């Protein structure tokens, strides 16, 4: 039996990722003692908020018809579980909790880049499980994660971290 996901379901997961991203960056901004970093993390939180609205629109354009991917559930179960192991899609407090655990600026950047990379990987891997017609919209969502990785990498370099 194949695995069935709709593009809409992936879009809903993207919306949850953005909610968690907003909470993550908002918490980093709140707890930062450095004005430059507060401004930067607030900017990223605002970006996540804008993405949230954009992704809702993209989600609503994605197919609600499931696509039966040619993978056996037993083969894919562990793989998919690993992709969602950080509760990114179900726990609304995970973003703030991860930010709270960042002990310093270096840890904050590592966590932020790691979360953005995990999201990017998720979108690319999930394209295997949705209708091909939905790939361009999911790719548009993934592109936003790439931009955040670039912004974070540039700021980290600027800060000498």
VOBA-1610 file (N, C-alpha, C; in pm, whole numbers, padded with zeros to 5 digits, always signed):
BEGIN
Unk+00084-00119+00000Unk+00000+00000+00000Unk+00088+00125+00000Unk+00056+00221-00085Unk+00134+00343-00094Unk+00099+00443+00016Unk+00177+00548+00023Unk+00156+00655+00121Unk+00081+00767+00050Unk-00015+00824+00117Unk-00100+00925+00053Unk-00095+01055+00132Unk-00050+01162+00068Unk-00053+01297+00123Unk-00111+01388+00018Unk-00172+01494+00059Unk-00215+01596-00037Unk-00122+01716-00022Unk-00115+01794-00128Unk-00038+01917-00121Unk-00092+02008-00011Unk-00224+02006+00006Unk-00286+02087+00110Unk-00232+02049+00248Unk-00216+01919+00273Unk-00163+01874+00402Unk-00020+01925+00423Unk+00060+01924+00318Unk+00196+01976+00327Unk+00189+02127+00355Unk+00097+02196+00289Unk+00079+02339+00314Unk+00040+02367+00458Unk-00045+02281+00514Unk-00084+02299+00655Unk+00036+02279+00747Unk+00121+02184+00714Unk+00244+02164+00792Unk+00334+02286+00780Unk+00341+02345+00660Unk+00422+02466+00640Unk+00371+02581+00727Unk+00241+02594+00738Unk+00182+02698+00823Unk+00225+02676+00968Unk+00222+02552+01015Unk+00263+02524+01152Unk+00412+02552+01172Unk+00493+02518+01073Unk+00637+02546+01082Unk+00658+02697+01097Unk+00584+02777+01022Unk+00598+02922+01031Unk+00551+02975+01166Unk+00445+02919+01220Unk+00401+02960+01354Unk+00512+02934+01456Unk+00573+02817+01446Unk+00681+02783+01539Unk+00803+02870+01514Unk+00830+02902+01387Unk+00942+02990+01355Unk+00922+03129+01413Unk+00800+03179+01402Unk+00770+03311+01460Unk+00791+03309+01611Unk+00743+03205+01677Unk+00762+03194+01822Unk+00910+03183+01857Unk+00985+03109+01778Unk+01128+03091+01800Unk+01202+03224+01791Unk+01183+03295+01680Unk+01255+03421+01662Unk+01205+03530+01757Unk+01077+03529+01789Unk+01024+03626+01886Unk+01088+03606+02023Unk+01103+03481+02063Unk+01167+03452+02192Unk+01314+03490+02191Unk+01384+03464+02081Unk+01525+03505+02072Unk+01536+03657+02082Unk+01446+03729+02016Unk+01447+03875+02023Unk+01420+03922+02165Unk+01325+03860+02230Unk+01289+03899+02366Unk+01404+03880+02463Unk+01475+03770+02450Unk+01578+03739+02549Unk+01716+03796+02517Unk+01733+03856+02399Unk+01863+03911+02361Unk+01892+04040+02436Unk+02015+04053+02481Unk+02061+04176+02548Unk+02125+04273+02451Unk+02139+04233+02326Unk+02206+04312+02224Unk+02102+04373+02130Unk+02102+04504+02115Unk+02001+04573+02034Unk+02003+04527+01889Unk+02123+04509+01834Unk+02134+04464+01695Unk+02070+04327+01678Unk+02095+04237+01772Unk+02040+04102+01763Unk+01889+04104+01786Unk+01842+04188+01878Unk+01697+04200+01899Unk+01629+04243+01769Unk+01688+04343+01703Unk+01633+04392+01577Unk+01634+04283+01471Unk+01744+04210+01461Unk+01757+04104+01361Unk+01656+03992+01385Unk+01647+03946+01509Unk+01553+03838+01538Unk+01409+03884+01525Unk+01382+04010+01558Unk+01247+04064+01537Unk+01215+04067+01388Unk+01313+04105+01307Unk+01296+04104+01161Unk+01260+03963+01114Unk+01332+03862+01163Unk+01303+03725+01122Unk+01165+03680+01171Unk+01127+03721+01292Unk+00992+03688+01342Unk+00886+03752+01252Unk+00909+03876+01211Unk+00816+03944+01121Unk+00809+03874+00985Unk+00925+03826+00938Unk+00929+03750+00813Unk+00846+03623+00825Unk+00860+03554+00938Unk+00783+03431+00960Unk+00633+03464+00961Unk+00598+03576+01020Unk+00457+03617+01023Unk+00406+03644+00881Unk+00487+03711+00801Unk+00449+03736+00661Unk+00439+03605+00584Unk+00534+03514+00609Unk+00530+03382+00544Unk+00404+03307+00583Unk+00368+03318+00708Unk+00249+03249+00758Unk+00128+03286+00672Unk+00109+03414+00649Unk-00004+03458+00567Unk+00012+03414+00421Unk+00134+03426+00370Unk+00158+03384+00231Unk+00136+03234+00217Unk+00185+03157+00313Unk+00173+03011+00304Unk+00028+02966+00317Unk-00053+03041+00392Unk-00195+03007+00398Unk-00256+03021+00259Unk-00217+03126+00187Unk-00267+03143+00052Unk-00217+03033-00042Unk-00090+02998-00029Unk-00036+02889-00110Unk-00104+02757-00075Unk-00120+02733+00053Unk-00186+02610+00099Unk-00323+02594+00034Unk-00396+02704+00028Unk-00530+02698-00026Unk-00532+02675-00177Unk-00417+02692-00243Unk-00407+02664-00387Unk-00356+02523-00414Unk-00311+02454-00310Unk-00258+02319-00327Unk-00372+02219-00336Unk-00344+02110-00401Unk-00443+02006-00422Unk-00484+01941-00290Unk-00613+01919-00275Unk-00661+01846-00158Unk-00674+01697-00188Unk-00648+01665-00313Unk-00653+01524-00354Unk-00521+01458-00317Unk-00530+01350-00246Unk-00410+01278-00206Unk-00343+01211-00323Unk-00214+01198-00311Unk-00133+01131-00413Unk-00078+01005-00348Unk-00100+00892-00410Unk-00049+00768-00354Unk+00092+00748-00408Unk+00188+00776-00324Unk+00329+00761-00363Unk+00365+00613-00370Unk+00457+00580-00458Unk+00492+00439-00476Unk+00588+00388-00370Unk+00555+00411-00245Unk+00638+00365-00134Unk+00552+00283-00041Unk+00608+00181+00009Unk+00540+00098+00106Unk+00547+00169+00242Unk+00437+00168+00315Unk+00432+00237+00443Unk+00540+00187+00537Unk+00561+00057+00543Unk+00662+00003+00634Unk+00801+00057+00601Unk+00829+00077+00472Unk+00958+00131+00431Unk+00973+00278+00468Unk+00865+00353+00456Unk+00873+00498+00472Unk+00843+00547+00613Unk+00780+00466+00696Unk+00736+00510+00829Unk+00850+00568+00912Unk+00959+00496+00925Unk+01071+00544+01006Unk+01132+00670+00947Unk+01139+00673+00815Unk+01195+00790+00747Unk+01110+00914+00775Unk+00980+00902+00759Unk+00892+01016+00786Unk+00893+01054+00933Unk+00901+00956+01019Unk+00907+00984+01163Unk+01031+01067+01195Unk+01143+01035+01130Unk+01266+01112+01153Unk+01250+01256+01106Unk+01179+01276+00996Unk+01159+01412+00946Unk+01076+01497+01040Unk+00984+01436+01112Unk+00897+01514+01199Unk+00929+01493+01347Unk+01045+01441+01377Unk+01077+01404+01514Unk+01086+01523+01610Unk+01104+01642+01559Unk+01118+01758+01647Unk+00985+01821+01683Unk+00877+01754+01657Unk+00742+01803+01689Unk+00713+01936+01623Unk+00779+01964+01511Unk+00765+02092+01444Unk+00621+02118+01402Unk+00545+02012+01379Unk+00413+02030+01322Unk+00301+02019+01424Unk+00328+01963+01539Unk+00221+01938+01633Unk+00231+02019+01761Unk+00348+02059+01800Unk+00368+02128+01927Unk+00386+02277+01901Unk+00285+02354+01935Unk+00290+02497+01908Unk+00393+02570+01994Unk+00443+02509+02100Unk+00539+02575+02187Unk+00683+02537+02158Unk+00703+02452+02058Unk+00838+02402+02035Unk+00933+02514+01995Unk+00889+02611+01916Unk+00977+02720+01874Unk+01029+02800+01991Unk+00941+02842+02078Unk+00982+02920+02194Unk+01070+02837+02287Unk+01038+02711+02301Unk+01116+02624+02389Unk+01260+02607+02338Unk+01276+02588+02209Unk+01411+02575+02152Unk+01488+02705+02170Unk+01422+02818+02151Unk+01488+02948+02170Unk+01531+02967+02316Unk+01447+02927+02409Unk+01480+02939+02551Unk+01605+02857+02586Unk+01623+02745+02517Unk+01736+02657+02546Unk+01867+02707+02488Unk+01863+02805+02398Unk+01985+02859+02339Unk+02059+02943+02443Unk+02172+02892+02487Unk+02246+02954+02598Unk+02317+03083+02558Unk+02353+03097+02432Unk+02426+03216+02388Unk+02397+03240+02240Unk+02462+03343+02187Unk+02438+03381+02049Unk+02476+03269+01951Unk+02587+03204+01976Unk+02631+03094+01889Unk+02525+02983+01887Unk+02474+02947+02004Unk+02372+02843+02012Unk+02244+02886+01942Unk+02210+03014+01952Unk+02090+03066+01885Unk+02105+03053+01734Unk+02221+03091+01681Unk+02243+03079+01537Unk+02243+02933+01493Unk+02306+02847+01570Unk+02309+02705+01534Unk+02167+02647+01532Unk+02089+02681+01633Unk+01951+02633+01638Unk+01870+02687+01522Unk+01884+02817+01494Unk+01806+02880+01388Unk+01841+02819+01251Unk+01968+02808+01222Unk+02009+02751+01093Unk+01967+02605+01085Unk+01980+02533+01195Unk+01937+02393+01196Unk+01789+02377+01169Unk+01707+02460+01231Unk+01563+02453+01209Unk+01525+02489+01066Unk+01591+02592+01012Unk+01562+02629+00873Unk+01605+02518+00777Unk+01720+02457+00802Unk+01765+02346+00717Unk+01671+02227+00728Unk+01626+02198+00850Unk+01531+02088+00869Unk+01402+02113+00792Unk+01355+02237+00794Unk+01233+02271+00721Unk+01255+02256+00571Unk+01368+02303+00522Unk+01400+02292+00380Unk+01406+02146+00337Unk+01472+02066+00416Unk+01480+01922+00386Unk+01341+01860+00385Unk+01260+01896+00482Unk+01125+01842+00489Unk+01048+01870+00361Unk+01050+01996+00315Unk+00975+02031+00195Unk+01024+01953+00074Unk+01154+01944+00059Unk+01207+01870-00056Unk+01171+01722-00050Unk+01179+01664+00066Unk+01146+01522+00078Unk+00997+01497+00061Unk+00915+01587+00110Unk+00771+01567+00099Unk+00721+01578-00044Unk+00798+01641-00131Unk+00756+01649-00271Unk+00748+01510-00334Unk+00815+01414-00276Unk+00806+01276-00324Unk+00668+01216-00297Unk+00593+01276-00205Unk+00468+01218-00158Unk+00344+01298-00200Unk+00360+01398-00288Unk+00245+01477-00331Unk+00239+01481-00483Unk+00125+01523-00535Unk+00107+01535-00679Unk+00211+01630-00739Unk+00261+01597-00856Unk+00362+01680-00922Unk+00311+01821-00949Unk+00181+01837-00968Unk+00125+01970-00993Unk+00148+02064-00875Unk+00169+02009-00756Unk+00190+02090-00636Unk+00337+02125-00613Unk+00428+02065-00687Unk+00571+02087-00664Unk+00613+02234-00673Unk+00567+02311-00774Unk+00611+02451-00781Unk+00572+02533-00658Unk+00454+02509-00604Unk+00412+02585-00486Unk+00491+02543-00362Unk+00519+02415-00350Unk+00599+02369-00236Unk+00741+02421-00250Unk+00792+02425-00371Unk+00926+02481-00396Unk+00929+02629-00358Unk+00821+02701-00384Unk+00815+02843-00345Unk+00823+02858-00194Unk+00760+02768-00122Unk+00768+02768+00024Unk+00913+02740+00067Unk+00975+02641+00005Unk+01113+02604+00040Unk+01210+02719+00014Unk+01184+02797-00089Unk+01272+02909-00122Unk+01279+03010-00008Unk+01169+03028+00063Unk+01169+03120+00178Unk+01265+03070+00287Unk+01272+02939+00306Unk+01364+02883+00406Unk+01509+02907+00362Unk+01536+02894+00233Unk+01671+02921+00181Unk+01712+03065+00211Unk+01618+03157+00195Unk+01648+03298+00221Unk+01683+03320+00367Unk+01613+03253+00456Unk+01644+03267+00598Unk+01782+03210+00630Unk+01817+03098+00571Unk+01949+03041+00593Unk+02056+03140+00548Unk+02035+03204+00433Unk+02130+03303+00382Unk+02139+03422+00477Unk+02025+03473+00524Unk+02025+03585+00618Unk+02097+03550+00747Unk+02067+03433+00799Unk+02131+03390+00924Unk+02282+03371+00906Unk+02321+03312+00796Unk+02463+03289+00770Unk+02538+03421+00756Unk+02476+03516+00687Unk+02539+03647+00670Unk+02553+03719+00804Unk+02448+03716+00886Unk+02453+03784+01016Unk+02554+03717+01109Unk+02559+03585+01105Unk+02655+03511+01188Unk+02797+03550+01149Unk+02823+03559+01021Unk+02957+03598+00973Unk+02988+03741+01017Unk+02889+03830+01001Unk+02906+03970+01041Unk+02940+03981+01189Unk+02882+03894+01269Unk+02903+03896+01415Unk+03031+03820+01454Unk+03096+03756+01359Unk+03220+03685+01388Unk+03199+03555+01464Unk+03086+03492+01439Unk+03053+03368+01510Unk+03081+03250+01420
//
